[in-house]
């Protein structure tokens, strides 16, 4: 009887230890999966940004695009051209 109680206590103790260790492993795995998803999301965003930067680089080599930017952003014009700016009225607000 004494040996049987000892065996039951030992089996319960081992079971609790296994359950505890399994819970820790499960927590770490789920935490790792979350981190992987976050890194994958960041990677996708960086790839999109990289594509935009490549497009800007290609455009920077295009003289027609540079001229368009100079006209739109800086208000520049060719010699002899007149630049008109339309100013919205205050009444529309």
HTML snippet that shows the backbone in 3Dmol.js (N, CA, C, O; Angstrom):
<script src="https://3Dmol.org/build/3Dmol-min.js"></script>
<div id="view" style="width:600px;height:400px;position:relative"></div>
<script>
const pdb = `
ATOM      1  N   UNK A   1       0.827  -1.199   0.000  1.00  0.00           N
ATOM      2  CA  UNK A   1       0.000   0.000   0.000  1.00  0.00           C
ATOM      3  C   UNK A   1       0.865   1.255   0.000  1.00  0.00           C
ATOM      4  O   UNK A   1       0.563   2.223  -0.699  1.00  0.00           O
ATOM      5  N   UNK A   2       1.929   1.239   0.774  1.00  0.00           N
ATOM      6  CA  UNK A   2       2.804   2.385   0.856  1.00  0.00           C
ATOM      7  C   UNK A   2       3.488   2.625  -0.487  1.00  0.00           C
ATOM      8  O   UNK A   2       3.622   3.775  -0.904  1.00  0.00           O
ATOM      9  N   UNK A   3       3.919   1.584  -1.163  1.00  0.00           N
ATOM     10  CA  UNK A   3       4.564   1.697  -2.469  1.00  0.00           C
ATOM     11  C   UNK A   3       3.594   2.200  -3.529  1.00  0.00           C
ATOM     12  O   UNK A   3       3.980   2.926  -4.444  1.00  0.00           O
ATOM     13  N   UNK A   4       2.343   1.809  -3.397  1.00  0.00           N
ATOM     14  CA  UNK A   4       1.328   2.226  -4.357  1.00  0.00           C
ATOM     15  C   UNK A   4       1.053   3.727  -4.239  1.00  0.00           C
ATOM     16  O   UNK A   4       0.909   4.403  -5.258  1.00  0.00           O
ATOM     17  N   UNK A   5       0.978   4.267  -3.004  1.00  0.00           N
ATOM     18  CA  UNK A   5       0.771   5.699  -2.778  1.00  0.00           C
ATOM     19  C   UNK A   5       1.957   6.489  -3.343  1.00  0.00           C
ATOM     20  O   UNK A   5       1.779   7.529  -3.977  1.00  0.00           O
ATOM     21  N   UNK A   6       3.157   5.981  -3.104  1.00  0.00           N
ATOM     22  CA  UNK A   6       4.352   6.645  -3.599  1.00  0.00           C
ATOM     23  C   UNK A   6       4.326   6.702  -5.137  1.00  0.00           C
ATOM     24  O   UNK A   6       4.640   7.737  -5.725  1.00  0.00           O
ATOM     25  N   UNK A   7       3.956   5.605  -5.773  1.00  0.00           N
ATOM     26  CA  UNK A   7       3.880   5.552  -7.230  1.00  0.00           C
ATOM     27  C   UNK A   7       2.839   6.532  -7.766  1.00  0.00           C
ATOM     28  O   UNK A   7       3.083   7.212  -8.762  1.00  0.00           O
ATOM     29  N   UNK A   8       1.684   6.608  -7.112  1.00  0.00           N
ATOM     30  CA  UNK A   8       0.620   7.532  -7.549  1.00  0.00           C
ATOM     31  C   UNK A   8       1.091   8.980  -7.401  1.00  0.00           C
ATOM     32  O   UNK A   8       0.877   9.799  -8.295  1.00  0.00           O
ATOM     33  N   UNK A   9       1.736   9.293  -6.267  1.00  0.00           N
ATOM     34  CA  UNK A   9       2.242  10.657  -6.053  1.00  0.00           C
ATOM     35  C   UNK A   9       3.322  10.987  -7.079  1.00  0.00           C
ATOM     36  O   UNK A   9       3.351  12.092  -7.620  1.00  0.00           O
ATOM     37  N   UNK A  10       4.193  10.047  -7.341  1.00  0.00           N
ATOM     38  CA  UNK A  10       5.251  10.245  -8.325  1.00  0.00           C
ATOM     39  C   UNK A  10       4.657  10.449  -9.720  1.00  0.00           C
ATOM     40  O   UNK A  10       5.110  11.325 -10.457  1.00  0.00           O
ATOM     41  N   UNK A  11       3.660   9.661 -10.087  1.00  0.00           N
ATOM     42  CA  UNK A  11       3.011   9.781 -11.392  1.00  0.00           C
ATOM     43  C   UNK A  11       2.293  11.129 -11.521  1.00  0.00           C
ATOM     44  O   UNK A  11       2.364  11.769 -12.570  1.00  0.00           O
ATOM     45  N   UNK A  12       1.613  11.557 -10.473  1.00  0.00           N
ATOM     46  CA  UNK A  12       0.942  12.863 -10.500  1.00  0.00           C
ATOM     47  C   UNK A  12       1.952  14.001 -10.617  1.00  0.00           C
ATOM     48  O   UNK A  12       1.740  14.954 -11.367  1.00  0.00           O
ATOM     49  N   UNK A  13       3.040  13.895  -9.877  1.00  0.00           N
ATOM     50  CA  UNK A  13       4.080  14.922  -9.926  1.00  0.00           C
ATOM     51  C   UNK A  13       4.672  15.018 -11.330  1.00  0.00           C
ATOM     52  O   UNK A  13       4.828  16.113 -11.871  1.00  0.00           O
ATOM     53  N   UNK A  14       4.995  13.881 -11.908  1.00  0.00           N
ATOM     54  CA  UNK A  14       5.536  13.869 -13.273  1.00  0.00           C
ATOM     55  C   UNK A  14       4.519  14.424 -14.276  1.00  0.00           C
ATOM     56  O   UNK A  14       4.890  15.148 -15.199  1.00  0.00           O
ATOM     57  N   UNK A  15       3.263  14.090 -14.099  1.00  0.00           N
ATOM     58  CA  UNK A  15       2.214  14.607 -14.989  1.00  0.00           C
ATOM     59  C   UNK A  15       2.116  16.121 -14.893  1.00  0.00           C
ATOM     60  O   UNK A  15       2.001  16.804 -15.911  1.00  0.00           O
ATOM     61  N   UNK A  16       2.160  16.651 -13.669  1.00  0.00           N
ATOM     62  CA  UNK A  16       2.099  18.108 -13.488  1.00  0.00           C
ATOM     63  C   UNK A  16       3.310  18.786 -14.109  1.00  0.00           C
ATOM     64  O   UNK A  16       3.184  19.841 -14.732  1.00  0.00           O
ATOM     65  N   UNK A  17       4.474  18.187 -13.943  1.00  0.00           N
ATOM     66  CA  UNK A  17       5.688  18.753 -14.543  1.00  0.00           C
ATOM     67  C   UNK A  17       5.562  18.754 -16.069  1.00  0.00           C
ATOM     68  O   UNK A  17       5.892  19.747 -16.717  1.00  0.00           O
ATOM     69  N   UNK A  18       5.089  17.653 -16.641  1.00  0.00           N
ATOM     70  CA  UNK A  18       4.913  17.581 -18.087  1.00  0.00           C
ATOM     71  C   UNK A  18       3.894  18.604 -18.594  1.00  0.00           C
ATOM     72  O   UNK A  18       4.094  19.231 -19.634  1.00  0.00           O
ATOM     73  N   UNK A  19       2.813  18.761 -17.852  1.00  0.00           N
ATOM     74  CA  UNK A  19       1.792  19.749 -18.236  1.00  0.00           C
ATOM     75  C   UNK A  19       2.382  21.157 -18.191  1.00  0.00           C
ATOM     76  O   UNK A  19       2.155  21.959 -19.096  1.00  0.00           O
ATOM     77  N   UNK A  20       3.136  21.451 -17.141  1.00  0.00           N
ATOM     78  CA  UNK A  20       3.751  22.774 -16.998  1.00  0.00           C
ATOM     79  C   UNK A  20       4.736  23.033 -18.139  1.00  0.00           C
ATOM     80  O   UNK A  20       4.717  24.101 -18.751  1.00  0.00           O
ATOM     81  N   UNK A  21       5.591  22.058 -18.418  1.00  0.00           N
ATOM     82  CA  UNK A  21       6.572  22.221 -19.495  1.00  0.00           C
ATOM     83  C   UNK A  21       5.890  22.344 -20.854  1.00  0.00           C
ATOM     84  O   UNK A  21       6.324  23.133 -21.693  1.00  0.00           O
ATOM     85  N   UNK A  22       4.847  21.586 -21.073  1.00  0.00           N
ATOM     86  CA  UNK A  22       4.109  21.670 -22.336  1.00  0.00           C
ATOM     87  C   UNK A  22       3.466  23.042 -22.496  1.00  0.00           C
ATOM     88  O   UNK A  22       3.451  23.598 -23.595  1.00  0.00           O
ATOM     89  N   UNK A  23       2.940  23.584 -21.417  1.00  0.00           N
ATOM     90  CA  UNK A  23       2.324  24.913 -21.467  1.00  0.00           C
ATOM     91  C   UNK A  23       3.372  25.970 -21.808  1.00  0.00           C
ATOM     92  O   UNK A  23       3.099  26.887 -22.583  1.00  0.00           O
ATOM     93  N   UNK A  24       4.566  25.847 -21.233  1.00  0.00           N
ATOM     94  CA  UNK A  24       5.640  26.798 -21.529  1.00  0.00           C
ATOM     95  C   UNK A  24       6.052  26.709 -22.991  1.00  0.00           C
ATOM     96  O   UNK A  24       6.255  27.730 -23.648  1.00  0.00           O
ATOM     97  N   UNK A  25       6.175  25.483 -23.502  1.00  0.00           N
ATOM     98  CA  UNK A  25       6.549  25.296 -24.899  1.00  0.00           C
ATOM     99  C   UNK A  25       5.467  25.864 -25.814  1.00  0.00           C
ATOM    100  O   UNK A  25       5.778  26.540 -26.795  1.00  0.00           O
ATOM    101  N   UNK A  26       4.216  25.599 -25.505  1.00  0.00           N
ATOM    102  CA  UNK A  26       3.107  26.111 -26.313  1.00  0.00           C
ATOM    103  C   UNK A  26       3.126  27.639 -26.326  1.00  0.00           C
ATOM    104  O   UNK A  26       2.928  28.254 -27.374  1.00  0.00           O
ATOM    105  N   UNK A  27       3.362  28.251 -25.165  1.00  0.00           N
ATOM    106  CA  UNK A  27       3.416  29.708 -25.071  1.00  0.00           C
ATOM    107  C   UNK A  27       4.547  30.255 -25.932  1.00  0.00           C
ATOM    108  O   UNK A  27       4.355  31.224 -26.667  1.00  0.00           O
ATOM    109  N   UNK A  28       5.711  29.648 -25.847  1.00  0.00           N
ATOM    110  CA  UNK A  28       6.852  30.107 -26.641  1.00  0.00           C
ATOM    111  C   UNK A  28       6.598  29.940 -28.140  1.00  0.00           C
ATOM    112  O   UNK A  28       6.952  30.816 -28.929  1.00  0.00           O
ATOM    113  N   UNK A  29       5.998  28.843 -28.529  1.00  0.00           N
ATOM    114  CA  UNK A  29       5.702  28.614 -29.949  1.00  0.00           C
ATOM    115  C   UNK A  29       4.698  29.649 -30.443  1.00  0.00           C
ATOM    116  O   UNK A  29       4.876  30.216 -31.521  1.00  0.00           O
ATOM    117  N   UNK A  30       3.649  29.901 -29.670  1.00  0.00           N
ATOM    118  CA  UNK A  30       2.652  30.883 -30.107  1.00  0.00           C
ATOM    119  C   UNK A  30       3.259  32.280 -30.155  1.00  0.00           C
ATOM    120  O   UNK A  30       2.920  33.077 -31.030  1.00  0.00           O
ATOM    121  N   UNK A  31       4.152  32.578 -29.220  1.00  0.00           N
ATOM    122  CA  UNK A  31       4.828  33.871 -29.218  1.00  0.00           C
ATOM    123  C   UNK A  31       5.741  33.989 -30.446  1.00  0.00           C
ATOM    124  O   UNK A  31       5.815  35.050 -31.066  1.00  0.00           O
ATOM    125  N   UNK A  32       6.418  32.926 -30.785  1.00  0.00           N
ATOM    126  CA  UNK A  32       7.286  32.924 -31.967  1.00  0.00           C
ATOM    127  C   UNK A  32       6.479  33.090 -33.249  1.00  0.00           C
ATOM    128  O   UNK A  32       6.899  33.805 -34.158  1.00  0.00           O
ATOM    129  N   UNK A  33       5.336  32.441 -33.326  1.00  0.00           N
ATOM    130  CA  UNK A  33       4.477  32.583 -34.505  1.00  0.00           C
ATOM    131  C   UNK A  33       4.022  34.019 -34.672  1.00  0.00           C
ATOM    132  O   UNK A  33       3.987  34.539 -35.787  1.00  0.00           O
ATOM    133  N   UNK A  34       3.671  34.661 -33.565  1.00  0.00           N
ATOM    134  CA  UNK A  34       3.253  36.063 -33.608  1.00  0.00           C
ATOM    135  C   UNK A  34       4.400  36.931 -34.129  1.00  0.00           C
ATOM    136  O   UNK A  34       4.189  37.803 -34.971  1.00  0.00           O
ATOM    137  N   UNK A  35       5.608  36.690 -33.627  1.00  0.00           N
ATOM    138  CA  UNK A  35       6.764  37.464 -34.061  1.00  0.00           C
ATOM    139  C   UNK A  35       7.037  37.246 -35.553  1.00  0.00           C
ATOM    140  O   UNK A  35       7.389  38.187 -36.265  1.00  0.00           O
ATOM    141  N   UNK A  36       6.878  36.023 -36.017  1.00  0.00           N
ATOM    142  CA  UNK A  36       7.082  35.730 -37.433  1.00  0.00           C
ATOM    143  C   UNK A  36       6.070  36.486 -38.280  1.00  0.00           C
ATOM    144  O   UNK A  36       6.429  37.043 -39.318  1.00  0.00           O
ATOM    145  N   UNK A  37       4.807  36.514 -37.852  1.00  0.00           N
ATOM    146  CA  UNK A  37       3.776  37.252 -38.597  1.00  0.00           C
ATOM    147  C   UNK A  37       4.111  38.745 -38.653  1.00  0.00           C
ATOM    148  O   UNK A  37       3.941  39.385 -39.690  1.00  0.00           O
ATOM    149  N   UNK A  38       4.581  39.285 -37.547  1.00  0.00           N
ATOM    150  CA  UNK A  38       4.933  40.701 -37.509  1.00  0.00           C
ATOM    151  C   UNK A  38       6.109  41.001 -38.443  1.00  0.00           C
ATOM    152  O   UNK A  38       6.095  42.003 -39.159  1.00  0.00           O
ATOM    153  N   UNK A  39       7.103  40.150 -38.435  1.00  0.00           N
ATOM    154  CA  UNK A  39       8.270  40.356 -39.301  1.00  0.00           C
ATOM    155  C   UNK A  39       7.869  40.208 -40.764  1.00  0.00           C
ATOM    156  O   UNK A  39       8.354  40.960 -41.610  1.00  0.00           O
ATOM    157  N   UNK A  40       6.997  39.259 -41.080  1.00  0.00           N
ATOM    158  CA  UNK A  40       6.523  39.094 -42.455  1.00  0.00           C
ATOM    159  C   UNK A  40       5.747  40.325 -42.912  1.00  0.00           C
ATOM    160  O   UNK A  40       5.876  40.761 -44.056  1.00  0.00           O
ATOM    161  N   UNK A  41       4.946  40.878 -42.016  1.00  0.00           N
ATOM    162  CA  UNK A  41       4.192  42.091 -42.334  1.00  0.00           C
ATOM    163  C   UNK A  41       5.158  43.247 -42.607  1.00  0.00           C
ATOM    164  O   UNK A  41       4.988  43.992 -43.572  1.00  0.00           O
ATOM    165  N   UNK A  42       6.159  43.386 -41.759  1.00  0.00           N
ATOM    166  CA  UNK A  42       7.156  44.447 -41.949  1.00  0.00           C
ATOM    167  C   UNK A  42       7.917  44.243 -43.257  1.00  0.00           C
ATOM    168  O   UNK A  42       8.222  45.209 -43.957  1.00  0.00           O
ATOM    169  N   UNK A  43       8.222  42.995 -43.582  1.00  0.00           N
ATOM    170  CA  UNK A  43       8.915  42.685 -44.830  1.00  0.00           C
ATOM    171  C   UNK A  43       8.079  43.090 -46.037  1.00  0.00           C
ATOM    172  O   UNK A  43       8.601  43.671 -46.989  1.00  0.00           O
ATOM    173  N   UNK A  44       6.764  42.779 -46.001  1.00  0.00           N
ATOM    174  CA  UNK A  44       5.885  43.181 -47.106  1.00  0.00           C
ATOM    175  C   UNK A  44       5.870  44.701 -47.268  1.00  0.00           C
ATOM    176  O   UNK A  44       5.919  45.214 -48.386  1.00  0.00           O
ATOM    177  N   UNK A  45       5.801  45.420 -46.140  1.00  0.00           N
ATOM    178  CA  UNK A  45       5.780  46.881 -46.198  1.00  0.00           C
ATOM    179  C   UNK A  45       7.094  47.424 -46.767  1.00  0.00           C
ATOM    180  O   UNK A  45       7.092  48.373 -47.552  1.00  0.00           O
ATOM    181  N   UNK A  46       8.208  46.819 -46.366  1.00  0.00           N
ATOM    182  CA  UNK A  46       9.503  47.259 -46.870  1.00  0.00           C
ATOM    183  C   UNK A  46       9.659  46.965 -48.362  1.00  0.00           C
ATOM    184  O   UNK A  46      10.270  47.745 -49.092  1.00  0.00           O
ATOM    185  N   UNK A  47       9.107  45.844 -48.806  1.00  0.00           N
ATOM    186  CA  UNK A  47       9.154  45.526 -50.234  1.00  0.00           C
ATOM    187  C   UNK A  47       8.362  46.548 -51.039  1.00  0.00           C
ATOM    188  O   UNK A  47       8.804  46.972 -52.107  1.00  0.00           O
ATOM    189  N   UNK A  48       7.182  46.951 -50.531  1.00  0.00           N
ATOM    190  CA  UNK A  48       6.386  47.979 -51.209  1.00  0.00           C
ATOM    191  C   UNK A  48       7.134  49.304 -51.266  1.00  0.00           C
ATOM    192  O   UNK A  48       7.167  49.969 -52.301  1.00  0.00           O
ATOM    193  N   UNK A  49       7.729  49.676 -50.150  1.00  0.00           N
ATOM    194  CA  UNK A  49       8.492  50.923 -50.100  1.00  0.00           C
ATOM    195  C   UNK A  49       9.685  50.853 -51.062  1.00  0.00           C
ATOM    196  O   UNK A  49      10.013  51.836 -51.727  1.00  0.00           O
ATOM    197  N   UNK A  50      10.320  49.696 -51.127  1.00  0.00           N
ATOM    198  CA  UNK A  50      11.449  49.507 -52.026  1.00  0.00           C
ATOM    199  C   UNK A  50      11.020  49.678 -53.488  1.00  0.00           C
ATOM    200  O   UNK A  50      11.726  50.298 -54.284  1.00  0.00           O
ATOM    201  N   UNK A  51       9.854  49.121 -53.828  1.00  0.00           N
ATOM    202  CA  UNK A  51       9.341  49.273 -55.196  1.00  0.00           C
ATOM    203  C   UNK A  51       9.055  50.742 -55.512  1.00  0.00           C
ATOM    204  O   UNK A  51       9.338  51.210 -56.615  1.00  0.00           O
ATOM    205  N   UNK A  52       8.496  51.460 -54.545  1.00  0.00           N
ATOM    206  CA  UNK A  52       8.221  52.892 -54.758  1.00  0.00           C
ATOM    207  C   UNK A  52       9.517  53.657 -54.980  1.00  0.00           C
ATOM    208  O   UNK A  52       9.587  54.536 -55.840  1.00  0.00           O
ATOM    209  N   UNK A  53      10.547  53.319 -54.199  1.00  0.00           N
ATOM    210  CA  UNK A  53      11.828  53.999 -54.344  1.00  0.00           C
ATOM    211  C   UNK A  53      12.480  53.674 -55.694  1.00  0.00           C
ATOM    212  O   UNK A  53      13.095  54.542 -56.313  1.00  0.00           O
ATOM    213  N   UNK A  54      12.343  52.429 -56.144  1.00  0.00           N
ATOM    214  CA  UNK A  54      12.872  52.064 -57.463  1.00  0.00           C
ATOM    215  C   UNK A  54      12.161  52.842 -58.556  1.00  0.00           C
ATOM    216  O   UNK A  54      12.792  53.290 -59.514  1.00  0.00           O
ATOM    217  N   UNK A  55      10.842  53.006 -58.418  1.00  0.00           N
ATOM    218  CA  UNK A  55      10.066  53.780 -59.383  1.00  0.00           C
ATOM    219  C   UNK A  55      10.524  55.232 -59.395  1.00  0.00           C
ATOM    220  O   UNK A  55      10.650  55.835 -60.460  1.00  0.00           O
ATOM    221  N   UNK A  56      10.773  55.796 -58.218  1.00  0.00           N
ATOM    222  CA  UNK A  56      11.259  57.171 -58.136  1.00  0.00           C
ATOM    223  C   UNK A  56      12.636  57.291 -58.779  1.00  0.00           C
ATOM    224  O   UNK A  56      12.939  58.287 -59.435  1.00  0.00           O
ATOM    225  N   UNK A  57      13.459  56.277 -58.590  1.00  0.00           N
ATOM    226  CA  UNK A  57      14.793  56.287 -59.201  1.00  0.00           C
ATOM    227  C   UNK A  57      14.682  56.265 -60.731  1.00  0.00           C
ATOM    228  O   UNK A  57      15.376  57.010 -61.422  1.00  0.00           O
ATOM    229  N   UNK A  58      13.804  55.404 -61.248  1.00  0.00           N
ATOM    230  CA  UNK A  58      13.598  55.350 -62.700  1.00  0.00           C
ATOM    231  C   UNK A  58      13.080  56.690 -63.226  1.00  0.00           C
ATOM    232  O   UNK A  58      13.523  57.170 -64.270  1.00  0.00           O
ATOM    233  N   UNK A  59      12.140  57.286 -62.495  1.00  0.00           N
ATOM    234  CA  UNK A  59      11.574  58.570 -62.916  1.00  0.00           C
ATOM    235  C   UNK A  59      12.615  59.685 -62.878  1.00  0.00           C
ATOM    236  O   UNK A  59      12.578  60.605 -63.695  1.00  0.00           O
ATOM    237  N   UNK A  60      13.543  59.599 -61.928  1.00  0.00           N
ATOM    238  CA  UNK A  60      14.560  60.645 -61.799  1.00  0.00           C
ATOM    239  C   UNK A  60      15.484  60.681 -63.005  1.00  0.00           C
ATOM    240  O   UNK A  60      16.152  61.687 -63.244  1.00  0.00           O
ATOM    241  N   UNK A  61      15.530  59.604 -63.760  1.00  0.00           N
ATOM    242  CA  UNK A  61      16.371  59.552 -64.959  1.00  0.00           C
ATOM    243  C   UNK A  61      15.604  59.997 -66.214  1.00  0.00           C
ATOM    244  O   UNK A  61      16.192  60.141 -67.286  1.00  0.00           O
ATOM    245  N   UNK A  62      14.311  60.209 -66.076  1.00  0.00           N
ATOM    246  CA  UNK A  62      13.461  60.572 -67.207  1.00  0.00           C
ATOM    247  C   UNK A  62      13.356  62.097 -67.276  1.00  0.00           C
ATOM    248  O   UNK A  62      12.800  62.711 -66.365  1.00  0.00           O
ATOM    249  N   UNK A  63      13.875  62.717 -68.328  1.00  0.00           N
ATOM    250  CA  UNK A  63      13.851  64.190 -68.409  1.00  0.00           C
ATOM    251  C   UNK A  63      12.430  64.763 -68.474  1.00  0.00           C
ATOM    252  O   UNK A  63      12.181  65.857 -67.967  1.00  0.00           O
ATOM    253  N   UNK A  64      11.498  64.027 -69.095  1.00  0.00           N
ATOM    254  CA  UNK A  64      10.115  64.531 -69.168  1.00  0.00           C
ATOM    255  C   UNK A  64       9.460  64.550 -67.786  1.00  0.00           C
ATOM    256  O   UNK A  64       8.699  65.461 -67.461  1.00  0.00           O
ATOM    257  N   UNK A  65       9.765  63.539 -66.987  1.00  0.00           N
ATOM    258  CA  UNK A  65       9.226  63.496 -65.622  1.00  0.00           C
ATOM    259  C   UNK A  65       9.821  64.623 -64.778  1.00  0.00           C
ATOM    260  O   UNK A  65       9.115  65.270 -64.005  1.00  0.00           O
ATOM    261  N   UNK A  66      11.114  64.846 -64.934  1.00  0.00           N
ATOM    262  CA  UNK A  66      11.764  65.923 -64.168  1.00  0.00           C
ATOM    263  C   UNK A  66      11.197  67.288 -64.544  1.00  0.00           C
ATOM    264  O   UNK A  66      11.012  68.154 -63.689  1.00  0.00           O
ATOM    265  N   UNK A  67      10.925  67.465 -65.835  1.00  0.00           N
ATOM    266  CA  UNK A  67      10.320  68.722 -66.280  1.00  0.00           C
ATOM    267  C   UNK A  67       8.926  68.883 -65.676  1.00  0.00           C
ATOM    268  O   UNK A  67       8.556  69.969 -65.229  1.00  0.00           O
ATOM    269  N   UNK A  68       8.163  67.803 -65.668  1.00  0.00           N
ATOM    270  CA  UNK A  68       6.809  67.837 -65.091  1.00  0.00           C
ATOM    271  C   UNK A  68       6.875  68.204 -63.606  1.00  0.00           C
ATOM    272  O   UNK A  68       6.096  69.029 -63.129  1.00  0.00           O
ATOM    273  N   UNK A  69       7.815  67.584 -62.880  1.00  0.00           N
ATOM    274  CA  UNK A  69       7.970  67.909 -61.456  1.00  0.00           C
ATOM    275  C   UNK A  69       8.343  69.372 -61.268  1.00  0.00           C
ATOM    276  O   UNK A  69       7.793  70.046 -60.396  1.00  0.00           O
ATOM    277  N   UNK A  70       9.269  69.868 -62.074  1.00  0.00           N
ATOM    278  CA  UNK A  70       9.698  71.257 -61.949  1.00  0.00           C
ATOM    279  C   UNK A  70       8.534  72.204 -62.189  1.00  0.00           C
ATOM    280  O   UNK A  70       8.410  73.228 -61.517  1.00  0.00           O
ATOM    281  N   UNK A  71       7.687  71.864 -63.142  1.00  0.00           N
ATOM    282  CA  UNK A  71       6.531  72.717 -63.424  1.00  0.00           C
ATOM    283  C   UNK A  71       5.497  72.671 -62.294  1.00  0.00           C
ATOM    284  O   UNK A  71       5.001  73.705 -61.848  1.00  0.00           O
ATOM    285  N   UNK A  72       5.182  71.444 -61.837  1.00  0.00           N
ATOM    286  CA  UNK A  72       4.120  71.279 -60.836  1.00  0.00           C
ATOM    287  C   UNK A  72       4.554  71.722 -59.437  1.00  0.00           C
ATOM    288  O   UNK A  72       3.837  72.464 -58.767  1.00  0.00           O
ATOM    289  N   UNK A  73       5.708  71.271 -59.010  1.00  0.00           N
ATOM    290  CA  UNK A  73       6.123  71.508 -57.618  1.00  0.00           C
ATOM    291  C   UNK A  73       6.794  72.869 -57.419  1.00  0.00           C
ATOM    292  O   UNK A  73       6.603  73.528 -56.398  1.00  0.00           O
ATOM    293  N   UNK A  74       7.577  73.270 -58.409  1.00  0.00           N
ATOM    294  CA  UNK A  74       8.348  74.496 -58.241  1.00  0.00           C
ATOM    295  C   UNK A  74       7.775  75.685 -59.002  1.00  0.00           C
ATOM    296  O   UNK A  74       8.235  76.814 -58.831  1.00  0.00           O
ATOM    297  N   UNK A  75       6.777  75.434 -59.839  1.00  0.00           N
ATOM    298  CA  UNK A  75       6.160  76.517 -60.597  1.00  0.00           C
ATOM    299  C   UNK A  75       7.081  77.087 -61.667  1.00  0.00           C
ATOM    300  O   UNK A  75       6.922  78.240 -62.069  1.00  0.00           O
ATOM    301  N   UNK A  76       8.037  76.298 -62.129  1.00  0.00           N
ATOM    302  CA  UNK A  76       8.967  76.771 -63.154  1.00  0.00           C
ATOM    303  C   UNK A  76       8.322  76.722 -64.525  1.00  0.00           C
ATOM    304  O   UNK A  76       7.358  75.992 -64.756  1.00  0.00           O
ATOM    305  N   UNK A  77       8.870  77.505 -65.417  1.00  0.00           N
ATOM    306  CA  UNK A  77       8.349  77.550 -66.791  1.00  0.00           C
ATOM    307  C   UNK A  77       9.517  77.703 -67.749  1.00  0.00           C
ATOM    308  O   UNK A  77      10.609  78.125 -67.368  1.00  0.00           O
ATOM    309  N   UNK A  78       9.261  77.349 -69.004  1.00  0.00           N
ATOM    310  CA  UNK A  78      10.269  77.549 -70.040  1.00  0.00           C
ATOM    311  C   UNK A  78      10.328  79.029 -70.396  1.00  0.00           C
ATOM    312  O   UNK A  78       9.420  79.797 -70.080  1.00  0.00           O
ATOM    313  N   UNK A  79      11.397  79.406 -71.048  1.00  0.00           N
ATOM    314  CA  UNK A  79      11.566  80.805 -71.453  1.00  0.00           C
ATOM    315  C   UNK A  79      10.423  81.202 -72.392  1.00  0.00           C
ATOM    316  O   UNK A  79      10.148  80.521 -73.380  1.00  0.00           O
ATOM    317  N   UNK A  80       9.771  82.303 -72.068  1.00  0.00           N
ATOM    318  CA  UNK A  80       8.674  82.806 -72.882  1.00  0.00           C
ATOM    319  C   UNK A  80       7.302  82.326 -72.431  1.00  0.00           C
ATOM    320  O   UNK A  80       6.294  82.843 -72.911  1.00  0.00           O
ATOM    321  N   UNK A  81       7.229  81.363 -71.532  1.00  0.00           N
ATOM    322  CA  UNK A  81       5.929  80.866 -71.040  1.00  0.00           C
ATOM    323  C   UNK A  81       5.456  81.740 -69.875  1.00  0.00           C
ATOM    324  O   UNK A  81       6.258  82.343 -69.162  1.00  0.00           O
ATOM    325  N   UNK A  82       4.148  81.789 -69.707  1.00  0.00           N
ATOM    326  CA  UNK A  82       3.549  82.521 -68.587  1.00  0.00           C
ATOM    327  C   UNK A  82       2.860  81.500 -67.695  1.00  0.00           C
ATOM    328  O   UNK A  82       2.100  80.656 -68.169  1.00  0.00           O
ATOM    329  N   UNK A  83       3.138  81.586 -66.390  1.00  0.00           N
ATOM    330  CA  UNK A  83       2.559  80.656 -65.425  1.00  0.00           C
ATOM    331  C   UNK A  83       1.361  81.323 -64.768  1.00  0.00           C
ATOM    332  O   UNK A  83       1.467  82.430 -64.241  1.00  0.00           O
ATOM    333  N   UNK A  84       0.229  80.645 -64.804  1.00  0.00           N
ATOM    334  CA  UNK A  84      -0.975  81.130 -64.146  1.00  0.00           C
ATOM    335  C   UNK A  84      -1.243  80.261 -62.926  1.00  0.00           C
ATOM    336  O   UNK A  84      -1.167  79.035 -62.995  1.00  0.00           O
ATOM    337  N   UNK A  85      -1.554  80.901 -61.819  1.00  0.00           N
ATOM    338  CA  UNK A  85      -1.917  80.161 -60.609  1.00  0.00           C
ATOM    339  C   UNK A  85      -3.345  80.510 -60.247  1.00  0.00           C
ATOM    340  O   UNK A  85      -3.720  81.681 -60.185  1.00  0.00           O
ATOM    341  N   UNK A  86      -4.137  79.476 -60.010  1.00  0.00           N
ATOM    342  CA  UNK A  86      -5.523  79.684 -59.639  1.00  0.00           C
ATOM    343  C   UNK A  86      -5.623  79.613 -58.114  1.00  0.00           C
ATOM    344  O   UNK A  86      -5.296  78.601 -57.496  1.00  0.00           O
ATOM    345  N   UNK A  87      -6.078  80.704 -57.540  1.00  0.00           N
ATOM    346  CA  UNK A  87      -6.194  80.792 -56.087  1.00  0.00           C
ATOM    347  C   UNK A  87      -7.660  80.611 -55.717  1.00  0.00           C
ATOM    348  O   UNK A  87      -8.503  81.363 -56.207  1.00  0.00           O
ATOM    349  N   UNK A  88      -7.993  79.636 -54.867  1.00  0.00           N
ATOM    350  CA  UNK A  88      -9.406  79.434 -54.492  1.00  0.00           C
ATOM    351  C   UNK A  88      -9.932  80.626 -53.704  1.00  0.00           C
ATOM    352  O   UNK A  88      -9.207  81.247 -52.927  1.00  0.00           O
ATOM    353  N   UNK A  89     -11.198  80.929 -53.918  1.00  0.00           N
ATOM    354  CA  UNK A  89     -11.798  82.066 -53.236  1.00  0.00           C
ATOM    355  C   UNK A  89     -12.132  81.701 -51.788  1.00  0.00           C
ATOM    356  O   UNK A  89     -12.275  80.531 -51.432  1.00  0.00           O
ATOM    357  N   UNK A  90     -12.248  82.718 -50.994  1.00  0.00           N
ATOM    358  CA  UNK A  90     -12.579  82.552 -49.578  1.00  0.00           C
ATOM    359  C   UNK A  90     -14.047  82.196 -49.373  1.00  0.00           C
ATOM    360  O   UNK A  90     -14.401  81.681 -48.312  1.00  0.00           O
ATOM    361  N   UNK A  91     -14.917  82.455 -50.356  1.00  0.00           N
ATOM    362  CA  UNK A  91     -16.340  82.226 -50.240  1.00  0.00           C
ATOM    363  C   UNK A  91     -16.676  80.740 -50.177  1.00  0.00           C
ATOM    364  O   UNK A  91     -17.694  80.368 -49.592  1.00  0.00           O
ATOM    365  N   UNK A  92     -15.860  79.897 -50.756  1.00  0.00           N
ATOM    366  CA  UNK A  92     -16.125  78.471 -50.807  1.00  0.00           C
ATOM    367  C   UNK A  92     -15.941  77.776 -49.461  1.00  0.00           C
ATOM    368  O   UNK A  92     -16.320  76.615 -49.310  1.00  0.00           O
ATOM    369  N   UNK A  93     -15.379  78.455 -48.507  1.00  0.00           N
ATOM    370  CA  UNK A  93     -15.103  77.817 -47.212  1.00  0.00           C
ATOM    371  C   UNK A  93     -16.272  77.798 -46.295  1.00  0.00           C
ATOM    372  O   UNK A  93     -16.172  77.290 -45.178  1.00  0.00           O
TER     373      UNK A  93
END
`;
const viewer = $3Dmol.createViewer("view");
viewer.addModel(pdb, "pdb");
viewer.setStyle({}, {cartoon: {color: "spectrum"}});
viewer.zoomTo();
viewer.render();
</script>
